[in-house]
Amino acid sequence: MASTSTLFQLGVVLGVAVLVGFRPNAIAIEWLAAAGVLTATTFALVWLATAR
């Protein structure tokens, strides 16, 4: 549940960045790689937060 919420928030931040003028010049595979890194980082941080 926390991972889903965090990934949704990452999507909102990216959406706002595009709305205010951020224009990346990455291809689709680079976007998939970035999404994978962000997903893995989110998953790891959520696990660390719940392991306390």
ABEGO torsion letter per residue (X at the ends): XAAAAAAAAAAAAAAAAAAAGBBBABBAAAAAAAAAAAAAAAAAAAAAAAAX
